[in-house]
């Protein structure tokens, strides 16, 4: 056949699929619409193309060009041949489906590639179908494979850097930049050899295994030119295991990204004849600009793919009694003492966090019934929540809907198949059993729990927490423990969406020991995200300043927990941390002095004045992406229409234009700030 190209364009991005004379398909170009593709400058290769999709079946490893530990270089990826394609969509969304087949392997693969008018972002997934008469076992299916990320650069190993986002408990969303040689990507001298090597064995991979999808790293990466003339940014959208990698391929850098695989995650899937499997999505941004432009594009994309909810338009102020406040020990008297200060501060929700269901502090391994404690609330829990409503506060509750404590009565009421198991034994993690949401009894039980709390007690907000990390999966009714875990992850999100369908005004916060599941499978469903369990407001500053890289501002819940023993600057800092995101008010407001309470109340008034702008705002960082130990941190939001004693904030986009600078908060402290722990919120307006 003659070589051909398939091109699809949105107003922001265009992609080209190249079909060679043998029928092999490649994702050839992903470039901003109207721009000129950067051509290869390699003296060894006239293109950097890699197979459109990479697949491994049992027994099939890797060709000679890469290590079998890599996501690229599989036998089957190179055997797939073009059959047909289809372009469809609407004014905002264009979708290209490319159908490939391998008669030798008796499979069909459909690559799904989506483009958006509003953002230079590609979303990729893939579907595999077994066309044979016997079952086939899949051990890897990678939906996004793209070579030539550094096309146009002769010395790509020096011209580009790779940034990854570490994401640990109390230290979330911290980006680290690496030179390519420092992570082993370099000119290895393998090209042009008689063997016609396409690549070395080098690769740099970030992978996560288990139910804590963002423990260790966010499922993201950023590759940019040193001169800020080009940026690639990507995210894997799965609330479980995932992997992405970069490496050298045909004298350039490739990216491969997707969900679980056998080598890393004990994932394999037996497909019966006629059976199908569709991968998790991967999103890829490409701009001929700097990283701020790329994060802006990804922010717009994240807003597009998530479930619509009024919470992300109104941005109500939420009070939660946990952090630096009641710390899991709520009682009737303590709640009553907080109600009036919470109302006076301007909060609209009052969330009672963990402990409301327990008579004592030893509740960790006894959770599961979700019935309120009569000992803690002697006048009645329903009466207490009614008092919140009477004060204009919507009541909320903390709950862990995916676990049952080993001492809970519910652990014996549900059948064994309702829990994760290995070799006939229930998986036990930190004194809890993991519920399996593939089982109808689990979904029925938890639907009944939520319905009771909503209908009987008037709960309008849930903080869905999750504090165990199950890395071994389950071997009940499945091809592999990893595939069962992936199926459970999907079933859980179906259940959450069913809750929204039934109770559309319900607000559900995603929390996993803070932000250990801050991924866009969860955040395409939940309207708000807990961002950290960090209790030190000075350390939280580095987290809150970096959060817009990981989550849209209107979904990023940041703690505001003023303390009576803190000085005014520290209390103001903890307020500023949240003003460009979602306010999660806490702390013993009832113990603050009038002056201290005034600092908090002023901040909430400012937040109410600016929050209408945040759902469309795009982030920027005048001092660069924040570092954990930086003396100065700066985060800004563009809206439509202590080491040094001072700092200059270079703000791009205002060059040569008159700008009015207004101190929004705290006004009484003034624009001159001490070289100590402090923070300010400014409004910059082009005149």
N, C-alpha and C positions, 0 to 999 in steps of 0.2 A: 504494500500500500504506500501511497505518497504521504509524506509527513504533513501534518496539519496542526493548526492551533485553534483553541476555543477561548475566546475572550469574553469576560463578563465585567460590566462596569456599574458602579453606583456613582453618585456625585462625589464620593470621598475616596473610593478605592477601586482599583481594577486588578483582576487576576487573569492569568493566561495559563491554560493547560496545553502542554505540547505533546503531541502524539508522533512518535518516530516511525520510521519505515517498517519496523517490526510490530507496531501497534502498542508499544510500551508507553505508559502515560506518566507525565511528570508535572508537578506544580512549578511552572517555569518562572513566572513573575507575580509578585504581589507588591504593587506600587501605588502611591497616591495618584488619584485620577489626574490626568493631564501632564504628569511628570515624565521625564525621559528615563527609561530603564538604564541602570548602570551595567555596562557590558563587562564581561570577564577580561581581565588583563593578564591572565596566566599564559605563560609560554608553552604549557603542557596540555591545556584543555580549552576547547572552544565553548564549553558550557559547564555549569556546576550542578546540573540536574541530578536529583535523586528520585527514586520511585515514589509515586503519589501516596501510597499506603504501604506500610510494612506489616507483614503477617508471618507468624510462625505456627506451624502445626506440630504435634508430637513427632519427634524424630528428625525434624528439620532444623538445622542450626544456621550457620552463616557461611557466605561465600568468602573467598580469600581476602577481600578488601578490608574487613573489619573483624574485631573480636566478637565472639558469640555473646559477650556480655553487653554489647551495644544494641540499640534499638534499630539500627540500620544494617543493611547488607544481607538481608535474609534471602533465601532461595525463592520463596514464593513472591515476595515483593517484586522481584525482577521477572517473574513468569506471568504476572498479571497483564492482560491485554485489553485494550479498549474495545467496547461493544457499542455503546451509545451514550448520549447525554440528553439532559432535559433542563431547560431554564424556566423558572417560574417565580412567583412572588407578587409583590404589590409596590406601591409608590415608595415605601420606606425600605423594603427588604427584597433583595434579589438572591435567589437560591439556584445554585448549579449542582445537579446530581450527575455524577459521572459513573457509569456502570462499566466495571471491569470483570474479566473472568479468567480463570485458569483451568482449562479442560483437563490438564494433567492431574490437578488437585481436586477437580469436581466442585469448585466453589465459585460463587459470584460475590463481588464486592461493590458496594455503591458508596462513593465518596460524596458526602454532603458538605457543600461549601456555601456559606451565607455571607452576603455583603450588605452594608447598611448605608443609607444616604447620609445619616447624621454623624457618622464617625468612621474614620479610616481603620476599621476593624474587620477581620475575617474570623468567622466561627466555623470550625471544622469538626465533623464527626464522621463515622463510617458504619455501614451495615454489612455484615457477612451472612451469606446464605449457603447452606449445604445442598448442592444439587445432586449429590450421589445417592447410592442405595445403601450406604453404610454410614455409621456415625463417624464424625471427624472430631478430633480434640484440638482446640485452639489454645495456644499457650502465650500468644502475644498478638495484639491488634492495635497498631498505633495510627490514629487518624490524621495527625498532622506531621508531615515530613517535608522539609523545605531546605534545599541546598542553596548556596550562593548568597548567604546573608551579608557577606563582606565583598560581594562582587564590585568591581571597580577599584579595589585596593590591591596593589601589588604586594605590599608588606602588611597584610591584614593583621598579623599577630602583634604589630606595634600600633596600628591605627585604631583598634577597637578595644573596649573594655567590657567585661561582663559583671553585672551586679546581681546579687542574690539577697533575698530578704529572710534573715533569721527571725524566728518567732517562738520564743520560749516563754514559759510562765513568768509573769512579772516584767518581761522585756520583749514586748511584741513589736513586729513590723520594723526591725532595724536592718537597713540595707548596708551591704558590704560590697565595695567595688574591688575587682581583681583585674590585673593585667592578664592577657591571654597566656603569655609564657609562664606566669606564676601558677596557673592551673594546668599546665602541661599541654597547652595548645600552641603550636609553633611550627616552624618550617623544619620538618624532620628529614628532609633530603630524600624522600621516598618517591617523589614524582619523577616521571620521565625514565624510570628504570625499564629494562627489557620486559619485565613482568607486567608493565602497564598498571602499576599500583594506583588505585583511586584514592587511597587514604592510608594513614597510619593506624595503629591500634588505639590512638589517643581519643579520649572523650572525657567530658566533665558532666557528671550526672547528679541531680538532686532528686531524691525519692522519699516517699513517706509510706509507711505501712501501719495499718490499724485504723481504729475509729476516731482517733485524734488526728484529723486530716491536716492540721496546720501546726502540729507539735514539732518544733525544730526549725521548720522553714515554711513560709508561705508557698503555695503552688505557683510561683511566679518567677520570671527572670527578665533581665533587661540587658540588651546588647546595644552599645552606642559607640559612635565615632568619637574620638578624642576631641575633635573640633566642633562637636555638637551639631553636625550637619545631617546626621541620620540616627534614628533610634528604632529598635525593635523591642517590643514589650509583649509578654504573653502570660496567660494564666490557664491552668487546668481546672475544670469545674467538676469536682467530685468531692463528696463528703466522706471520703475514705482514702484508699490507697491510690497513689499516682506516681508518675515519673516523667521528668523531662531531662533531656541531655543536649549538649552541644559538642561538636567535635569537628575534625577536619574532613573534608570531602571534596575531591577534585580541586585542590588548591584554594579552598575557601572554607567558610564555617557553615555547618548545617545545624538545623534544629529539628528534633523529634520529640513529640510530647503526647501523652495520653494517660489512660487509666492503668489499672493493675495488670501485671504480667506475672508469669510463673516464676521467673528467676528471683524477683524481688518480693513478691507478695503471695506466693503459693496460690496463684490464680491460674486455673485452666478451665475450659468449658467444653463439655461434650455436646456437640450439636447433632441431633438425630436428622435423618433425611428430611429435607424441607424446613429444618429449623433455622432461625435467624438470631443474630445478636447485634445490638447497636452499642457503640462505644459511648463513653462520656464525652462531652464537648471540650474543645480547646479553643481559646480566643487568642488572636494575634493582631497586634497593632503595628503598623509601619508608617513612619513619618519621616520626611526629609527635614527634620527639625530636632529640637532638644528633648530631653526626657520630660519636661513639664508639659510640652505639647502632647507627648505620648500618654502621660497619665490623665490629661484632660480627655483625650479620646477614649481611654478605657473607662473613665468615669461616666461618660455619656453612654457608652455601650452597656455598662452595668445597670444604668437606669432603664435602659430599653428592655433588657431581658428579664427583669425581676417582676414579680407579681405586683399589680397596682394596689396600693393601700392608702387610705386617707392619712394614716399616721405619717407617711413620708411627705405629705403636703402641709399638715398642720404643725408638726414637730412639737407636740405638747411636752411640758416639763414634767419629768418623772422623779418622784422621790422614792428611794429604796432604802429600807432601814438597816441594810447589812454593813456596808463598808465604813470602817472607822466610826461605827454607830452601835447597833445592837449586836452585830457579829454573830448572828445565828441564835440569839437568845431573846426572841420577842415575847413580851407578856402584855396583858391587857393594860396595866398601868403605864408601862413604857410607851405603848402605842398612843394612849390617850394624851400623854404629856407632849407628844410630838405633833399631834394633829393641828392645833392652832398655829404653831410656828411654821409648819409646812404650808398651810393655807396662806399665811401672811407673806411667806417667801415667794408665793406665786406658782406653786406646783399644781399640776392638774391630775396626776395619778399618785396613788400611795400604794407601793408594793411592799408586802410583808414577805421577807425573804425566808431562808431556811429555818426550821425549828418550830414552826407553827403547828405541826402535827404531832409533836413529841412531848411527853410529860417531863422528860429529863434530857440531859445533854448527850446521852448514849444512843442517839437515834441513827447513827450512820449506817449500821447494818440491819436496820429494822424498817427502812422506808418501803412504801409500796401500797399502803391502804389509802393514804392521803385524806385522812379524817382529822379534823382540828382537835387539838388538845383541850380538854375541859379544865385541866389543872392550870394551864397558862391563861385561859380565857374563861374565868368562872361565871361571868355574866352571859356568856354565850358568844360564839364566834360570829354568828349571823347578826347579832345585835351590834357588835363592834364594826363589822363591815357596813352595816346600815348607817352608823354614825359617820363613817367616811363619806358615804353618798350624800348624807344630809349636809355635810360641809362643802359639797361640790367636788369631792375627790373621787375618782374612779378607782375602786379597789383592785389590787393585783396580788398574785401569789407566786412564790417560787415553787417549782416542782421538777423532779427528775423523771420524765415519762419513759425512759428507756431501761431503767434498772429496777430490780427488786432486791431488797436487803436479804441476806441469808437467814436472818431471824424473823423475817416478815411472815405473817400468816398467808399472804398471797403466794409465797413461794411454794406452798403445798396445795393451793387451790387450783393453780394452772397446771396443765399437763406438761410432761417433761419436754415435749417437742416445741413448747412455747419459748424455750430458752436456748441460748448458744450451748453447744455441746462439742466435746472431742472424745472419741472412743468410748461413748456411752456415759461420760461424766459431764456434768454441767461445768461450764467455764466460770471460775470464781476470780474476780478481780477486785481487790480492795474491799472485801466483805460484801460484794454485790454480785448478783446474777444479771447477765445481759439478756434482755428480752429480744426475741426474734420477730420483727414486724412483718415477716412473710406469713406468719401464722394468724389465721382469722381470729382465734381466741384472744390474742394479744391486742389486736386492733379493737375488737369489741369491748374488752375490759377497759382500755384506756379511753375510748370514746365515752363510755359510761362515767368514768371518773371526771373527765372534763365537762360533760353535760351536767353532772350533779353540781360541780363547783360554779358553773355559769348560771344555771337555772335556779338552784336553791340558795346560793350565797351571793349572787350578783357580781361575780368576778368578771372584770373586763380586760384584764391584762395578765399574761402568764410569762414568767421568766423560766424558759425551758433550759435547765442546766444539765450538764453531763460531765461526770468527774472520773470516769474510768477509761482506760485505753486498751481495747481488746485487739491484740495483734495477731492472734492465732485463728480468728474466724470461727466457723462452725462446720461440722461435717454432716449435718442433718439434711437429707434429701437434696443432694447437690453433686456437681462434678468435682468440686474442690472446696476447701474451706474459704479460699479467697473469693471464689465466685459466689458462694453463699453470702459472704459479707457484703459484696457489691449489690446483690439482690436485696438484702435487708436494708442497705442504705437508701435504695430507691423506694422501697416499700414504706420506710419511715417518712420520707418526704411526701408521698402520696397521702399518708394519714394526716400530716400537718395541713396539706391543702384541703383535705376534706373538712377539717375544723374550720378553716376560713370560709369554705363554701357554706357551711351551716351557720357560722357566726361571723359575718363579714366585718363587723365593727370590732371584733376581738383583736388586741395587739399581742403578738407573740415575739418575745425577745429570744434570740439565739445566744446561748452561753455554754461554754465548755471549759471549766476552770479558767474563766476569762475568755480568751480568744483562741482556744486550741482547735476550733472548727470554724475559723473565719474564712470560709471558702464560698465561691459563688454558685455552688449547688444549694447550700443552706441559705445564702443571702438572696438568691433569686426567689426564695419562698418566704423567709422571715423578713419583717419590716425593719428590725433593729438588731444590732449586734453588740453584745458585751465585749469591750475591747481589752480589758486587763483586770487583774486582781491586785495591781500595784497599789500599795498603801502610802508610799512616800510621794507627795505632790511634786517635789523637784524632779524625781526620776520619771514621773508620769509625763512631764513636759516633753521629753524626747519621744515618748510613745505617741502622745496626742498629735504632735507636730508631724509625725510620719504616717498617721492613720489614713489620710486620703490616698495613699498609694495602695491600700489594701481594701478600702470600703468607702462607699459614697459618704459625704459628710452627714447627710440626713439619716444615715443608718448607724453612725458611729457613736455609741453611748460611752461617754467619758464621765468618771466619777468627779463630783464636786463635794468634798467632805471637810468643811471647815471645822476647826477645833478651837476650843476656848483657850488652850495653852499656846497656840501659835500666834506669831506676830501678824500685823495687818498685811504686810507684803506677802507672806506665805499664804494666808487665807485668800488674798486677791489672786495669787498665782493659781491656786486650785480652781478658782472660778474661770480665769482666762483659759485654762487648759481645755474647757468644754465649750466655749462660746462659739467656735466654728464647727461644732459637731452637734451631738445630742446631749443635753444636760441630764445627767444621772445624779440628782441631788441626794446627799446623805449627810452623815455627821449628826452629832447631838445639837440640833438647832436650838433646843430648849435650854441649853446651858450657855449659849453665847451671850456676851454683853450686848447692850443696845448698839454700840459702835460696831462690833463685829457682825452683828446681824444686819446692820445697814450696808456693810460691804457686800454681803451675800445678796440682799434684796436688790441693791443697785445693779448687780450683775445679772440677776434674773430679769429685771426691767429692760436692760440692754438686749438681752437675748430675745425677749419677745419683740423688740423693735427690729431686729435684723433677721429673725429666723425665716421670714417669708422669702428671703433671697437665697437661702442655702440650698433648697432643692434643685436649683439650676446653676449654682456656683461651680466654678472649676478651680482646683488648687494651684498654688505656686509657692515656691520656696526661695525667698530672696537671698538666703545664705547657703543654699544648696540643701540636699536631703540631710535631715538631722542625724547626728551621730550621738551615741549614748553618753559620751563624756564631753560633748561640745559645751563651751562656755556660753555661747549665744545660739538661740534657736529662733527661727522665724517661719511662720506659715501664713499665707494669705489666701483669700478667696476672691476670684474675679467674678463679679456678678454682672448681669446684663443691665441696658440702660446705664560665774562671774570672772573671768580673766581680765578683759579689757574694761576700761572705764566708760567707753562709748563704742557705738557700732554704727557703720554706714550700711543702710539697707538698699542694695541695688535692685530696683524693681523694673523689669523689662516691660516694654509696652508704653512707657510714659516719656520716653526720650524726646526732648524738644517741646514738651507740652507743659502747660501750667497745671500744677496739682495742689489742691487744698488738702492739708493733713489735719484731721480732727481726732483728738483723744476721746474715745468712747467710754473706756473703763480702765481703771477707776478714776473718775474725773478729779476727785479731791486730792489725789496723790501727785498730780502734775506730770508733765511730759519729761522732766528731768528725772532720771531713775538712778538709784544708787547701784554701785557695783557689788550688789549682794543678790540674794534670791528674790526675784521680782518678775513681774510680767505686766504688759500693757496691751490693750486692744485699740487699734487705730482704724479710722476710715479714710481712705485715699480717694478723692474725687477729682476727675479731670475737668478743668474749668473750660 
